[in-house]
Each structure stands twice: as C-alpha cells, then as structure tokens.
Amino acid sequence: MPLFVDNSPPGQCIFCKLVAGEIPAARVYEDALTLAFMDIGQVNPGHVLVATKRHAATVLDLSPEEAAAVMHTAQRVARAAEQAFAPDGLMLAQFNGRAAGQTVFHYHMHVVPRHDDDGLGLSWRRQDPGAEALQGYAARLREALAAPPAGTA
Ligand SMILES: [Zn+2]
C-alpha cells in the first residue's frame, strides 16, 4: 500500500483543515492546544491521533506548553482507550521527519491500543556499542543541552 504523504504548506495541511473543521473527522477530545481524533488508518480499533491545534511540523517546533499539552491529552485518551477497548497494552508513538516515518508534517502523537496477538511489527535493531561509546554519546548531548537552544540566543 502506498504511503500517504502530505506536503501541504502550513495552514493548508490536512490536519490544519481538520482542526479548522473544514474537513470531517471523528473527533474524540479537544482543549485549548490539542485535538484528538480517530486515525483513518486504524492499525487497531481505537487508534487515535493527538495533534497540536497550531501548525508545527515536528517536536522541535513545539512550545514547552504544547509539548506538555500533547502528553496530557495522550494520557487522557490512553485512559479512555483502556476503558473502552480493554487492550493488553497501549502504544504511544510519535514520528519526526521522513526518516523517522512521519507522513503528515503537522505534529501528532499516535495512541494505539495493542493486543497480544495483533501482529503489529516494530523494527528495533539493537547495536550494543559498549560503555565508551555510550559515554561519548552522552557527552555530546550534555554539551548540546548546555548550549542555548537555536533561535533563543
Ligand atoms: Zn498543519
């Protein structure tokens, strides 16, 4: 099945139109910063997307308030899915950029009820690079965290 990819400019993307009510969606919940609605693809029944109301492409473009609001809404939806669909587990998944599997470039998080036998695959290749490499990666991230974020200096 070909992958749907939405490359529309900000304000005209499919999720902006959905937030604006210009296209129909099975809405689940909304607050000031987020909207939760059913994913049309439904990898399992109860599969919900939590999107920011404002157009932001990836996690890098969110305000701290939006980032917190998305997780707050995702948790509420997860609790509702737990009640409504009695899954064996719940998966929260969030993709940033084409290489990570993002297909609609308006920030969203998937809340997916999971079942022991649902057959959903997730490729997760372990590499075990060793303690020295881990310390090196951590040092690079600590250095980046200590620098002022881009655009705020
Ligand atoms: Zn958008």
Backbone and ligand atoms as CSV (ligand in chain L), in Angstrom:
chain,resi,resn,atom,element,x,y,z
A,1,MET,N,N,0.846,-1.190,0.000
A,1,MET,CA,C,0.000,0.000,0.000
A,1,MET,C,C,0.878,1.236,0.000
A,2,PRO,N,N,0.637,2.180,-0.920
A,2,PRO,CA,C,1.474,3.390,-0.935
A,2,PRO,C,C,1.239,4.221,0.307
A,3,LEU,N,N,2.292,4.843,0.777
A,3,LEU,CA,C,2.230,5.661,1.974
A,3,LEU,C,C,1.636,7.014,1.620
A,4,PHE,N,N,0.668,7.467,2.418
A,4,PHE,CA,C,0.131,8.810,2.234
A,4,PHE,C,C,1.127,9.808,2.789
A,5,VAL,N,N,1.503,10.805,1.988
A,5,VAL,CA,C,2.401,11.849,2.464
A,5,VAL,C,C,1.786,13.209,2.145
A,6,ASP,N,N,1.595,14.028,3.169
A,6,ASP,CA,C,1.020,15.361,2.998
A,6,ASP,C,C,2.126,16.406,3.081
A,7,ASN,N,N,2.423,17.043,1.955
A,7,ASN,CA,C,3.470,18.065,1.902
A,7,ASN,C,C,2.901,19.484,1.799
A,8,SER,N,N,1.637,19.671,2.197
A,8,SER,CA,C,0.997,20.984,2.077
A,8,SER,C,C,1.711,22.011,2.937
A,9,PRO,N,N,1.662,23.293,2.527
A,9,PRO,CA,C,2.266,24.348,3.361
A,9,PRO,C,C,1.483,24.537,4.650
A,10,PRO,N,N,2.141,25.154,5.675
A,10,PRO,CA,C,1.474,25.407,6.941
A,10,PRO,C,C,0.145,26.124,6.728
A,11,GLY,N,N,-0.873,25.737,7.471
A,11,GLY,CA,C,-2.180,26.370,7.358
A,11,GLY,C,C,-3.059,25.713,6.313
A,12,GLN,N,N,-2.448,24.962,5.403
A,12,GLN,CA,C,-3.232,24.297,4.365
A,12,GLN,C,C,-3.092,22.786,4.445
A,13,CYS,N,N,-2.387,22.299,5.446
A,13,CYS,CA,C,-2.186,20.856,5.540
A,13,CYS,C,C,-3.478,20.190,6.011
A,14,ILE,N,N,-3.548,18.902,5.859
A,14,ILE,CA,C,-4.784,18.165,6.136
A,14,ILE,C,C,-5.181,18.291,7.605
A,15,PHE,N,N,-4.212,18.349,8.519
A,15,PHE,CA,C,-4.555,18.447,9.937
A,15,PHE,C,C,-4.983,19.870,10.300
A,16,CYS,N,N,-4.400,20.895,9.651
A,16,CYS,CA,C,-4.874,22.270,9.868
A,16,CYS,C,C,-6.330,22.383,9.429
A,17,LYS,N,N,-6.670,21.779,8.294
A,17,LYS,CA,C,-8.053,21.820,7.799
A,17,LYS,C,C,-8.978,21.064,8.746
A,18,LEU,N,N,-8.466,19.996,9.300
A,18,LEU,CA,C,-9.253,19.195,10.244
A,18,LEU,C,C,-9.486,19.976,11.533
A,19,VAL,N,N,-8.440,20.630,12.043
A,19,VAL,CA,C,-8.574,21.450,13.255
A,19,VAL,C,C,-9.583,22.574,13.011
A,20,ALA,N,N,-9.556,23.162,11.818
A,20,ALA,CA,C,-10.448,24.276,11.480
A,20,ALA,C,C,-11.871,23.815,11.191
A,21,GLY,N,N,-12.073,22.505,11.124
A,21,GLY,CA,C,-13.407,21.986,10.842
A,21,GLY,C,C,-13.766,22.021,9.368
A,22,GLU,N,N,-12.762,22.215,8.514
A,22,GLU,CA,C,-13.008,22.304,7.070
A,22,GLU,C,C,-13.137,20.934,6.425
A,23,ILE,N,N,-12.624,19.917,7.086
A,23,ILE,CA,C,-12.828,18.544,6.621
A,23,ILE,C,C,-13.305,17.722,7.822
A,24,PRO,N,N,-14.110,16.701,7.572
A,24,PRO,CA,C,-14.700,15.947,8.681
A,24,PRO,C,C,-13.674,15.054,9.370
A,25,ALA,N,N,-13.906,14.818,10.653
A,25,ALA,CA,C,-13.084,13.883,11.409
A,25,ALA,C,C,-13.935,13.330,12.541
A,26,ALA,N,N,-13.605,12.135,12.991
A,26,ALA,CA,C,-14.266,11.555,14.163
A,26,ALA,C,C,-13.527,12.079,15.381
A,27,ARG,N,N,-13.998,13.219,15.884
A,27,ARG,CA,C,-13.324,13.891,16.997
A,27,ARG,C,C,-13.567,13.148,18.309
A,28,VAL,N,N,-12.542,13.154,19.148
A,28,VAL,CA,C,-12.608,12.449,20.430
A,28,VAL,C,C,-12.545,13.429,21.599
A,29,TYR,N,N,-11.661,14.417,21.504
A,29,TYR,CA,C,-11.413,15.320,22.638
A,29,TYR,C,C,-10.661,16.539,22.114
A,30,GLU,N,N,-10.872,17.674,22.755
A,30,GLU,CA,C,-10.018,18.815,22.452
A,30,GLU,C,C,-9.879,19.704,23.663
A,31,ASP,N,N,-8.779,20.442,23.718
A,31,ASP,CA,C,-8.591,21.500,24.703
A,31,ASP,C,C,-7.997,22.691,23.960
A,32,ALA,N,N,-7.460,23.659,24.690
A,32,ALA,CA,C,-7.004,24.895,24.049
A,32,ALA,C,C,-5.885,24.652,23.035
A,33,LEU,N,N,-5.035,23.644,23.290
A,33,LEU,CA,C,-3.836,23.473,22.461
A,33,LEU,C,C,-3.837,22.218,21.596
A,34,THR,N,N,-4.719,21.248,21.896
A,34,THR,CA,C,-4.664,19.966,21.184
A,34,THR,C,C,-6.041,19.518,20.707
A,35,LEU,N,N,-6.018,18.642,19.703
A,35,LEU,CA,C,-7.234,17.993,19.211
A,35,LEU,C,C,-6.925,16.499,19.039
A,36,ALA,N,N,-7.808,15.661,19.572
A,36,ALA,CA,C,-7.661,14.205,19.429
A,36,ALA,C,C,-8.779,13.693,18.525
A,37,PHE,N,N,-8.419,12.856,17.543
A,37,PHE,CA,C,-9.397,12.345,16.588
A,37,PHE,C,C,-8.956,10.969,16.104
A,38,MET,N,N,-9.905,10.213,15.545
A,38,MET,CA,C,-9.596,8.864,15.101
A,38,MET,C,C,-8.685,8.896,13.869
A,39,ASP,N,N,-7.622,8.097,13.875
A,39,ASP,CA,C,-6.780,7.910,12.690
A,39,ASP,C,C,-7.600,7.132,11.663
A,40,ILE,N,N,-7.670,7.633,10.427
A,40,ILE,CA,C,-8.479,6.926,9.421
A,40,ILE,C,C,-7.881,5.554,9.113
A,41,GLY,N,N,-6.592,5.363,9.396
A,41,GLY,CA,C,-5.940,4.088,9.098
A,41,GLY,C,C,-6.223,2.983,10.116
A,42,GLN,N,N,-6.489,3.348,11.400
A,42,GLN,CA,C,-6.859,2.392,12.452
A,42,GLN,C,C,-6.027,1.096,12.422
A,43,VAL,N,N,-4.769,1.162,12.817
A,43,VAL,CA,C,-3.970,-0.062,12.862
A,43,VAL,C,C,-4.572,-1.067,13.840
A,44,ASN,N,N,-5.282,-0.569,14.849
A,44,ASN,CA,C,-6.129,-1.372,15.727
A,44,ASN,C,C,-7.336,-0.513,16.069
A,45,PRO,N,N,-8.487,-1.107,16.371
A,45,PRO,CA,C,-9.637,-0.301,16.773
A,45,PRO,C,C,-9.302,0.567,17.991
A,46,GLY,N,N,-9.662,1.860,17.898
A,46,GLY,CA,C,-9.368,2.784,18.991
A,46,GLY,C,C,-8.121,3.609,18.769
A,47,HIS,N,N,-7.511,3.504,17.599
A,47,HIS,CA,C,-6.282,4.232,17.248
A,47,HIS,C,C,-6.595,5.721,17.070
A,48,VAL,N,N,-6.027,6.545,17.949
A,48,VAL,CA,C,-6.309,7.990,17.990
A,48,VAL,C,C,-5.037,8.778,17.687
A,49,LEU,N,N,-5.211,9.928,17.031
A,49,LEU,CA,C,-4.115,10.879,16.855
A,49,LEU,C,C,-4.365,12.085,17.737
A,50,VAL,N,N,-3.331,12.519,18.439
A,50,VAL,CA,C,-3.379,13.747,19.224
A,50,VAL,C,C,-2.494,14.763,18.506
A,51,ALA,N,N,-3.114,15.803,17.947
A,51,ALA,CA,C,-2.370,16.806,17.178
A,51,ALA,C,C,-2.404,18.140,17.904
A,52,THR,N,N,-1.371,18.948,17.663
A,52,THR,CA,C,-1.415,20.328,18.148
A,52,THR,C,C,-2.419,21.090,17.288
A,53,LYS,N,N,-3.114,22.065,17.873
A,53,LYS,CA,C,-4.029,22.886,17.069
A,53,LYS,C,C,-3.235,23.807,16.144
A,54,ARG,N,N,-2.140,24.347,16.649
A,54,ARG,CA,C,-1.276,25.200,15.832
A,54,ARG,C,C,-0.436,24.326,14.904
A,55,HIS,N,N,-0.190,24.792,13.701
A,55,HIS,CA,C,0.664,24.032,12.795
A,55,HIS,C,C,2.108,24.082,13.270
A,56,ALA,N,N,2.645,22.936,13.630
A,56,ALA,CA,C,4.046,22.776,13.992
A,56,ALA,C,C,4.460,21.458,13.361
A,57,ALA,N,N,5.563,21.456,12.650
A,57,ALA,CA,C,5.901,20.268,11.867
A,57,ALA,C,C,6.341,19.102,12.748
A,58,THR,N,N,7.265,19.363,13.665
A,58,THR,CA,C,7.831,18.266,14.463
A,58,THR,C,C,7.938,18.683,15.925
A,59,VAL,N,N,8.396,17.769,16.749
A,59,VAL,CA,C,8.598,18.041,18.181
A,59,VAL,C,C,9.532,19.234,18.386
A,60,LEU,N,N,10.428,19.454,17.425
A,60,LEU,CA,C,11.379,20.567,17.537
A,60,LEU,C,C,10.690,21.918,17.411
A,61,ASP,N,N,9.491,21.931,16.866
A,61,ASP,CA,C,8.773,23.182,16.616
A,61,ASP,C,C,7.722,23.494,17.685
A,62,LEU,N,N,7.579,22.613,18.670
A,62,LEU,CA,C,6.565,22.825,19.706
A,62,LEU,C,C,7.067,23.771,20.785
A,63,SER,N,N,6.148,24.529,21.377
A,63,SER,CA,C,6.469,25.257,22.604
A,63,SER,C,C,6.452,24.238,23.748
A,64,PRO,N,N,7.120,24.550,24.869
A,64,PRO,CA,C,7.053,23.635,26.015
A,64,PRO,C,C,5.602,23.389,26.446
A,65,GLU,N,N,4.754,24.411,26.355
A,65,GLU,CA,C,3.348,24.270,26.749
A,65,GLU,C,C,2.632,23.293,25.810
A,66,GLU,N,N,2.908,23.389,24.520
A,66,GLU,CA,C,2.275,22.468,23.567
A,66,GLU,C,C,2.760,21.038,23.794
A,67,ALA,N,N,4.054,20.884,24.063
A,67,ALA,CA,C,4.606,19.549,24.301
A,67,ALA,C,C,3.932,18.913,25.523
A,68,ALA,N,N,3.755,19.701,26.576
A,68,ALA,CA,C,3.108,19.183,27.781
A,68,ALA,C,C,1.640,18.870,27.508
A,69,ALA,N,N,0.976,19.743,26.751
A,69,ALA,CA,C,-0.445,19.551,26.468
A,69,ALA,C,C,-0.676,18.279,25.651
A,70,VAL,N,N,0.216,17.993,24.697
A,70,VAL,CA,C,0.067,16.783,23.879
A,70,VAL,C,C,0.153,15.545,24.773
A,71,MET,N,N,1.120,15.520,25.689
A,71,MET,CA,C,1.240,14.339,26.549
A,71,MET,C,C,0.057,14.232,27.513
A,72,HIS,N,N,-0.424,15.366,27.983
A,72,HIS,CA,C,-1.590,15.363,28.872
A,72,HIS,C,C,-2.799,14.784,28.149
A,73,THR,N,N,-3.044,15.250,26.929
A,73,THR,CA,C,-4.176,14.729,26.155
A,73,THR,C,C,-3.963,13.259,25.810
A,74,ALA,N,N,-2.750,12.888,25.438
A,74,ALA,CA,C,-2.469,11.485,25.092
A,74,ALA,C,C,-2.755,10.574,26.284
A,75,GLN,N,N,-2.408,11.019,27.482
A,75,GLN,CA,C,-2.679,10.200,28.663
A,75,GLN,C,C,-4.173,10.070,28.911
A,76,ARG,N,N,-4.904,11.164,28.724
A,76,ARG,CA,C,-6.367,11.099,28.900
A,76,ARG,C,C,-6.982,10.127,27.900
A,77,VAL,N,N,-6.536,10.230,26.651
A,77,VAL,CA,C,-7.056,9.345,25.605
A,77,VAL,C,C,-6.645,7.894,25.899
A,78,ALA,N,N,-5.437,7.699,26.385
A,78,ALA,CA,C,-4.973,6.347,26.724
A,78,ALA,C,C,-5.850,5.740,27.812
A,79,ARG,N,N,-6.191,6.542,28.805
A,79,ARG,CA,C,-7.072,6.042,29.878
A,79,ARG,C,C,-8.442,5.686,29.327
A,80,ALA,N,N,-8.956,6.509,28.398
A,80,ALA,CA,C,-10.255,6.234,27.782
A,80,ALA,C,C,-10.184,4.954,26.939
A,81,ALA,N,N,-9.079,4.791,26.205
A,81,ALA,CA,C,-8.920,3.590,25.368
A,81,ALA,C,C,-8.828,2.342,26.235
A,82,GLU,N,N,-8.187,2.478,27.388
A,82,GLU,CA,C,-8.086,1.365,28.331
A,82,GLU,C,C,-9.485,0.907,28.752
A,83,GLN,N,N,-10.354,1.867,29.026
A,83,GLN,CA,C,-11.733,1.556,29.423
A,83,GLN,C,C,-12.547,1.029,28.261
A,84,ALA,N,N,-12.445,1.692,27.115
A,84,ALA,CA,C,-13.364,1.428,26.007
A,84,ALA,C,C,-12.982,0.199,25.195
A,85,PHE,N,N,-11.679,-0.122,25.109
A,85,PHE,CA,C,-11.240,-1.204,24.223
A,85,PHE,C,C,-10.527,-2.339,24.952
A,86,ALA,N,N,-10.318,-2.200,26.260
A,86,ALA,CA,C,-9.680,-3.237,27.072
A,86,ALA,C,C,-8.480,-3.890,26.386
A,87,PRO,N,N,-7.511,-3.082,25.957
A,87,PRO,CA,C,-6.341,-3.650,25.270
A,87,PRO,C,C,-5.397,-4.346,26.257
A,88,ASP,N,N,-4.501,-5.180,25.712
A,88,ASP,CA,C,-3.465,-5.795,26.552
A,88,ASP,C,C,-2.349,-4.797,26.852
A,89,GLY,N,N,-2.206,-3.790,25.973
A,89,GLY,CA,C,-1.191,-2.758,26.165
A,89,GLY,C,C,-1.572,-1.520,25.389
A,90,LEU,N,N,-0.848,-0.441,25.621
A,90,LEU,CA,C,-1.102,0.816,24.906
A,90,LEU,C,C,0.223,1.331,24.363
A,91,MET,N,N,0.246,1.680,23.086
A,91,MET,CA,C,1.466,2.209,22.475
A,91,MET,C,C,1.276,3.684,22.153
A,92,LEU,N,N,2.200,4.517,22.646
A,92,LEU,CA,C,2.254,5.914,22.230
A,92,LEU,C,C,3.434,6.047,21.281
A,93,ALA,N,N,3.162,6.506,20.056
A,93,ALA,CA,C,4.216,6.590,19.043
A,93,ALA,C,C,4.173,7.964,18.392
A,94,GLN,N,N,5.357,8.474,18.089
A,94,GLN,CA,C,5.451,9.849,17.600
A,94,GLN,C,C,6.658,9.919,16.678
A,95,PHE,N,N,6.443,10.334,15.427
A,95,PHE,CA,C,7.485,10.297,14.402
A,95,PHE,C,C,7.830,11.710,13.942
A,96,ASN,N,N,9.104,12.020,13.841
A,96,ASN,CA,C,9.558,13.350,13.423
A,96,ASN,C,C,10.485,13.245,12.228
A,97,GLY,N,N,10.017,13.758,11.088
A,97,GLY,CA,C,10.832,13.722,9.871
A,97,GLY,C,C,10.584,12.458,9.067
A,98,ARG,N,N,10.848,12.581,7.770
A,98,ARG,CA,C,10.584,11.483,6.844
A,98,ARG,C,C,11.340,10.210,7.234
A,99,ALA,N,N,12.597,10.384,7.669
A,99,ALA,CA,C,13.420,9.216,8.000
A,99,ALA,C,C,12.860,8.458,9.206
A,100,ALA,N,N,12.109,9.176,10.035
A,100,ALA,CA,C,11.526,8.546,11.226
A,100,ALA,C,C,10.131,8.001,10.960
A,101,GLY,N,N,9.636,8.189,9.738
A,101,GLY,CA,C,8.329,7.630,9.399
A,101,GLY,C,C,7.183,8.624,9.435
A,102,GLN,N,N,7.490,9.926,9.586
A,102,GLN,CA,C,6.413,10.935,9.599
A,102,GLN,C,C,5.850,11.091,8.189
A,103,THR,N,N,4.518,11.088,8.067
A,103,THR,CA,C,3.887,11.218,6.750
A,103,THR,C,C,3.007,12.457,6.640
A,104,VAL,N,N,2.515,12.980,7.757
A,104,VAL,CA,C,1.803,14.256,7.764
A,104,VAL,C,C,2.661,15.206,8.587
A,105,PHE,N,N,3.084,16.302,7.958
A,105,PHE,CA,C,4.083,17.149,8.600
A,105,PHE,C,C,3.424,18.255,9.429
A,106,HIS,N,N,2.535,17.794,10.289
A,106,HIS,CA,C,1.871,18.604,11.326
A,106,HIS,C,C,1.932,17.706,12.557
A,107,TYR,N,N,2.551,18.215,13.625
A,107,TYR,CA,C,2.884,17.381,14.778
A,107,TYR,C,C,1.685,16.580,15.292
A,108,HIS,N,N,1.898,15.310,15.531
A,108,HIS,CA,C,0.854,14.459,16.121
A,108,HIS,C,C,1.471,13.252,16.809
A,109,MET,N,N,0.753,12.746,17.805
A,109,MET,CA,C,1.158,11.539,18.512
A,109,MET,C,C,0.069,10.481,18.339
A,110,HIS,N,N,0.494,9.246,18.078
A,110,HIS,CA,C,-0.443,8.132,17.951
A,110,HIS,C,C,-0.681,7.503,19.315
A,111,VAL,N,N,-1.940,7.229,19.634
A,111,VAL,CA,C,-2.287,6.415,20.803
A,111,VAL,C,C,-2.945,5.156,20.241
A,112,VAL,N,N,-2.278,4.009,20.428
A,112,VAL,CA,C,-2.709,2.774,19.769
A,112,VAL,C,C,-2.952,1.672,20.796
A,113,PRO,N,N,-4.193,1.224,20.943
A,113,PRO,CA,C,-4.440,0.039,21.758
A,113,PRO,C,C,-3.721,-1.163,21.146
A,114,ARG,N,N,-3.029,-1.936,21.977
A,114,ARG,CA,C,-2.292,-3.103,21.468
A,114,ARG,C,C,-2.837,-4.374,22.111
A,115,HIS,N,N,-2.752,-5.466,21.355
A,115,HIS,CA,C,-3.228,-6.763,21.822
A,115,HIS,C,C,-2.118,-7.791,21.631
A,116,ASP,N,N,-2.092,-8.782,22.506
A,116,ASP,CA,C,-1.013,-9.766,22.480
A,116,ASP,C,C,-0.796,-10.354,21.094
A,117,ASP,N,N,-1.876,-10.549,20.347
A,117,ASP,CA,C,-1.769,-11.243,19.055
A,117,ASP,C,C,-2.057,-10.314,17.876
A,118,ASP,N,N,-1.816,-8.996,18.020
A,118,ASP,CA,C,-2.239,-8.090,16.942
A,118,ASP,C,C,-1.287,-8.070,15.747
A,119,GLY,N,N,-0.107,-8.654,15.879
A,119,GLY,CA,C,0.781,-8.799,14.729
A,119,GLY,C,C,1.438,-7.517,14.266
A,120,LEU,N,N,1.277,-6.426,15.011
A,120,LEU,CA,C,1.926,-5.170,14.623
A,120,LEU,C,C,3.430,-5.308,14.801
A,121,GLY,N,N,4.178,-4.942,13.781
A,121,GLY,CA,C,5.627,-5.067,13.863
A,121,GLY,C,C,6.272,-3.751,14.252
A,122,LEU,N,N,7.388,-3.814,14.908
A,122,LEU,CA,C,8.187,-2.635,15.178
A,122,LEU,C,C,9.648,-3.056,15.097
A,123,SER,N,N,10.324,-2.533,14.077
A,123,SER,CA,C,11.728,-2.901,13.883
A,123,SER,C,C,12.589,-2.126,14.880
A,124,TRP,N,N,13.324,-2.816,15.700
A,124,TRP,CA,C,14.093,-2.176,16.763
A,124,TRP,C,C,15.423,-2.912,16.839
A,125,ARG,N,N,16.395,-2.460,16.055
A,125,ARG,CA,C,17.655,-3.173,15.905
A,125,ARG,C,C,18.628,-2.736,17.002
A,126,ARG,N,N,18.951,-3.653,17.915
A,126,ARG,CA,C,19.915,-3.348,18.975
A,126,ARG,C,C,21.319,-3.341,18.396
A,127,GLN,N,N,22.166,-2.415,18.913
A,127,GLN,CA,C,23.536,-2.350,18.418
A,127,GLN,C,C,24.572,-2.527,19.515
A,128,ASP,N,N,24.193,-2.298,20.770
A,128,ASP,CA,C,25.094,-2.502,21.903
A,128,ASP,C,C,26.519,-2.014,21.636
A,129,PRO,N,N,26.721,-0.695,21.502
A,129,PRO,CA,C,28.043,-0.177,21.111
A,129,PRO,C,C,29.082,-0.192,22.235
A,130,GLY,N,N,28.664,-0.456,23.454
A,130,GLY,CA,C,29.628,-0.510,24.556
A,130,GLY,C,C,29.650,0.771,25.376
A,131,ALA,N,N,30.215,0.666,26.598
A,131,ALA,CA,C,30.164,1.754,27.577
A,131,ALA,C,C,30.889,3.006,27.088
A,132,GLU,N,N,32.038,2.836,26.424
A,132,GLU,CA,C,32.807,4.013,25.997
A,132,GLU,C,C,32.009,4.834,24.984
A,133,ALA,N,N,31.388,4.161,24.036
A,133,ALA,CA,C,30.574,4.863,23.043
A,133,ALA,C,C,29.382,5.536,23.709
A,134,LEU,N,N,28.761,4.854,24.680
A,134,LEU,CA,C,27.620,5.458,25.377
A,134,LEU,C,C,28.034,6.743,26.081
A,135,GLN,N,N,29.210,6.718,26.741
A,135,GLN,CA,C,29.703,7.928,27.413
A,135,GLN,C,C,29.956,9.044,26.401
A,136,GLY,N,N,30.458,8.703,25.244
A,136,GLY,CA,C,30.693,9.694,24.190
A,136,GLY,C,C,29.391,10.303,23.696
A,137,TYR,N,N,28.383,9.473,23.472
A,137,TYR,CA,C,27.074,9.987,23.035
A,137,TYR,C,C,26.490,10.906,24.104
A,138,ALA,N,N,26.594,10.479,25.370
A,138,ALA,CA,C,26.047,11.280,26.473
A,138,ALA,C,C,26.756,12.625,26.566
A,139,ALA,N,N,28.075,12.643,26.364
A,139,ALA,CA,C,28.839,13.890,26.433
A,139,ALA,C,C,28.395,14.847,25.329
A,140,ARG,N,N,28.141,14.307,24.116
A,140,ARG,CA,C,27.687,15.171,23.018
A,140,ARG,C,C,26.329,15.790,23.354
A,141,LEU,N,N,25.455,15.004,23.951
A,141,LEU,CA,C,24.123,15.520,24.289
A,141,LEU,C,C,24.189,16.522,25.438
A,142,ARG,N,N,25.031,16.239,26.448
A,142,ARG,CA,C,25.178,17.196,27.558
A,142,ARG,C,C,25.695,18.537,27.047
A,143,GLU,N,N,26.649,18.472,26.112
A,143,GLU,CA,C,27.195,19.708,25.529
A,143,GLU,C,C,26.092,20.476,24.792
A,144,ALA,N,N,25.278,19.762,24.037
A,144,ALA,CA,C,24.182,20.400,23.296
A,144,ALA,C,C,23.151,20.980,24.255
A,145,LEU,N,N,22.872,20.274,25.348
A,145,LEU,CA,C,21.881,20.742,26.325
A,145,LEU,C,C,22.381,22.013,27.035
A,146,ALA,N,N,23.703,22.130,27.200
A,146,ALA,CA,C,24.267,23.285,27.908
A,146,ALA,C,C,24.251,24.526,27.038
A,147,ALA,N,N,24.228,24.347,25.714
A,147,ALA,CA,C,24.216,25.495,24.794
A,147,ALA,C,C,22.798,26.052,24.711
A,148,PRO,N,N,22.671,27.362,24.496
A,148,PRO,CA,C,21.317,27.911,24.356
A,148,PRO,C,C,20.641,27.326,23.108
A,149,PRO,N,N,19.335,27.022,23.209
A,149,PRO,CA,C,18.630,26.472,22.051
A,149,PRO,C,C,18.700,27.415,20.861
A,150,ALA,N,N,18.716,26.872,19.661
A,150,ALA,CA,C,18.766,27.676,18.453
A,150,ALA,C,C,17.583,28.649,18.442
A,151,GLY,N,N,17.857,29.890,18.086
A,151,GLY,CA,C,16.789,30.869,17.961
A,151,GLY,C,C,16.485,31.625,19.244
A,152,THR,N,N,17.144,31.251,20.349
A,152,THR,CA,C,16.839,31.921,21.616
A,152,THR,C,C,18.040,32.702,22.140
A,153,ALA,N,N,19.180,32.548,21.468
A,153,ALA,CA,C,20.395,33.196,21.961
A,153,ALA,C,C,20.330,34.710,21.730
L,1,ZN,ZN,ZN,-0.989,21.876,9.757
